[in-house]
Amino acid sequence: MYYDPTWQTVFVNAAELKGKQGVLEFYNSNGQLLSKSSQSIDGGYLMQSSSFASQPSGVYVVRLLTEKEVLVGRFVKR
């Protein structure tokens, strides 16, 4: 996962995932769900980007849920 401050976009790249379908969720530091989207996992790999231009500065949590695992990451928007 990488947050690009110039584009105000977070890029989520995951490999060796277990499962064929996933759900990608973004939360703010208060635990409020900002967005949730279903994703297809192709060959164990997922690549997705999401704009955070309209969100204030802060810490954000990204969760990727598949049928077999949950991955969690954080990034900071300054």
Summary of the structure (lengths in Angstrom):
residues: 78
radius of gyration: 12.3
end to end distance: 16.2
largest distance: 34.8
contacts: 209
relative contact order: 0.34
helix: 0%
strand: 63%
